């Protein structure tokens, strides 16, 4: 559902007029049983409000039941629904291992967590954390690496620059270097659309 628009005002007046007409008829027709009319009206009001709230929250419930947001690949676009925590996530194949990334427009690079880097075949004992990066949580050490294969659906890129975060992080991050590969990025109605 979008934001309120001035073009909606005539429709609100129309709906308000219908409501006043129905309410006026109901009061005139049932003035002897006004208490009963009010009870029934309140019951129907709460039924309607509950139904509208249920419909409005349906996508949130659907996302919650799967744990994270959903991703659809239309061939032309990748459409991500917002997760319950308000972020957008995308699973990529890193050296043929599925890795869940949080999309972070504040990050410039692809950043692998230590856990994801290990799963993707990087030997952390042989890596030097010589880089530095400023994050929202302060300054951290990083290790520059090259991802041999980075896959999204049927598309695979090779020899991709990334860094491994020397600190703790919940998710690997997809920064702007990755996102700049898309023609356009649109965020609307709880979805992020990555246009190829």
C-alpha positions in Angstrom: 0.0 0.0 0.0 1.5 3.4 -1.0 1.5 6.7 0.8 -1.5 8.9 1.1 -2.0 11.0 -2.1 -4.1 14.1 -2.6 -5.9 12.3 -5.4 -7.4 10.0 -2.7 -9.4 12.9 -1.1 -12.4 12.7 -3.4 -12.6 9.0 -2.9 -12.5 9.5 0.9 -15.4 12.0 0.7 -17.4 9.5 -1.5 -16.8 6.7 1.0 -17.6 9.0 3.9 -20.9 10.0 2.3 -21.9 6.4 1.8 -21.0 5.7 5.5 -23.1 8.6 6.7 -26.0 7.5 4.5 -25.9 3.9 5.8 -25.4 5.0 9.4 -28.4 7.4 9.1 -30.6 4.7 7.6 -29.6 2.2 10.3 -30.4 4.7 13.2 -33.7 5.8 11.6 -34.8 2.2 11.0 -33.7 0.9 14.4 -34.2 3.8 16.7 -36.3 1.7 19.2 -33.4 -0.9 19.5 -30.5 1.5 19.4 -28.5 -0.5 21.9 -28.8 -3.6 19.9 -27.9 -1.7 16.7 -24.7 -0.3 18.4 -23.6 -3.8 19.6 -24.1 -5.3 16.1 -22.4 -2.3 14.5 -19.4 -2.6 16.8 -19.2 -6.3 16.1 -19.1 -5.7 12.3 -16.6 -2.9 12.7 -14.2 -5.2 14.5 -14.8 -8.0 12.0 -14.0 -5.6 9.1 -10.9 -4.1 10.9 -9.6 -7.6 11.7 -10.0 -8.7 8.1 -8.3 -5.6 6.7 -5.4 -6.1 9.2 -5.1 -9.8 8.3 -4.9 -9.0 4.6 -2.4 -6.2 5.2 -0.1 -8.4 7.3 -0.4 -11.5 5.0 3.0 -10.8 3.3 4.7 -10.4 6.7 3.3 -13.7 7.9 4.4 -15.4 4.7 7.9 -14.1 5.1 8.1 -15.0 8.8 7.0 -18.6 8.0 9.9 -19.1 5.7 12.4 -17.5 8.1 13.6 -14.8 5.6 12.3 -12.8 2.8 11.6 -14.4 -0.6 13.5 -13.9 -3.8 12.1 -14.1 -7.4 14.1 -14.2 -10.5 12.0 -13.1 -13.5 14.9 -13.5 -16.0 15.1 -9.7 -16.3 14.8 -8.6 -12.7 15.6 -10.0 -9.3 12.8 -9.1 -6.8 13.6 -9.4 -3.1 10.9 -9.0 -0.5 11.8 -7.2 2.8 12.5 -9.6 5.6 10.9 -9.2 9.1 14.0 -7.4 10.3 13.6 -4.7 7.6 16.6 -5.8 5.5 16.9 -7.4 2.1 18.7 -10.7 1.7 20.1 -12.6 -1.3 21.7 -16.1 -1.5 24.7 -16.4 -3.8 26.9 -19.3 -4.7 30.4 -18.5 -3.4 32.8 -21.1 -4.8 29.7 -23.4 -5.3 28.6 -23.0 -1.6 25.3 -21.1 -0.9 26.0 -18.0 1.2 23.2 -15.7 2.5 24.1 -12.1 2.1 22.5 -9.0 3.6 22.3 -6.2 1.0 24.1 -3.2 2.5 24.1 0.0 0.4 26.4 1.5 3.0 29.2 -1.0 2.3 31.4 -0.6 -0.8 32.6 -4.2 -1.2 31.5 -7.8 -0.9 32.2 -8.7 2.7 32.4 -12.3 3.8 31.9 -13.2 7.5 34.6 -15.5 8.9 32.1 -18.4 9.0 31.0 -18.0 5.4 34.6 -17.6 4.2 35.5 -20.8 5.9 32.5 -22.6 4.4 33.5 -21.3 0.9 36.9 -22.8 1.2 39.1 -19.9 2.4 41.8 -21.0 4.9 41.7 -18.3 7.6 45.0 -19.4 9.1 46.8 -18.5 6.0 45.1 -15.1 5.4 46.6 -11.8 6.6 44.1 -9.3 7.9 46.1 -6.3 6.7 43.2 -4.0 5.5 41.2 -1.6 7.6 37.6 -0.5 7.2 35.4 1.9 9.0 31.9 0.5 9.8 28.9 1.6 11.8 30.4 -0.5 14.7 33.8 1.1 14.5 37.1 0.2 12.7 37.7 -3.4 11.8 40.5 -5.4 10.1 39.9 -7.0 6.8 41.6 -9.5 4.5 41.4 -9.0 0.7 40.5 -12.2 -1.2 39.4 -13.2 -4.7 36.3 -15.3 -5.0 36.9 -17.9 -7.8 33.2 -18.3 -8.7 30.3 -16.1 -7.6 27.0 -17.3 -8.9 23.5 -15.8 -9.0 21.0 -18.2 -10.6 22.4 -19.2 -13.9 24.9 -16.4 -14.1 28.4 -17.0 -12.7 31.2 -14.4 -12.4 34.9 -15.4 -11.8 37.8 -13.9 -9.9 35.7 -11.4 -7.9 37.3 -9.1 -5.4 36.0 -9.3 -1.8 37.2 -9.0 1.8 36.8 -11.2 4.8 35.8 -9.3 8.0 38.2 -9.9 10.8 35.5 -9.3 13.4 32.2 -10.9 14.2 29.2 -10.4 12.0 25.8 -12.1 11.6 25.7 -12.1 7.8 28.0 -11.5 4.9 27.3 -8.2 3.1 26.7 -7.3 -0.5 28.0 -3.8 -1.0 27.8 -1.3 -3.9 30.5 -2.9 -6.0 28.1 -5.8 -6.5 25.0 -3.7 -6.8 26.5 -1.4 -9.4 26.4 -4.4 -11.8 22.7 -3.9 -12.1 21.1 -1.4 -14.4 18.8 0.0 -11.8 17.8 -0.6 -8.2 14.2 0.2 -7.1 12.8 -0.1 -3.6 9.1 0.2 -3.3 6.2 -1.5 -1.5 8.4 -3.7 0.6 10.4 -5.0 -2.3 13.9 -4.4 -3.8 14.0 -4.8 -7.5 17.4 -5.3 -9.1 17.0 -4.7 -12.8 19.6 -6.3 -15.1 
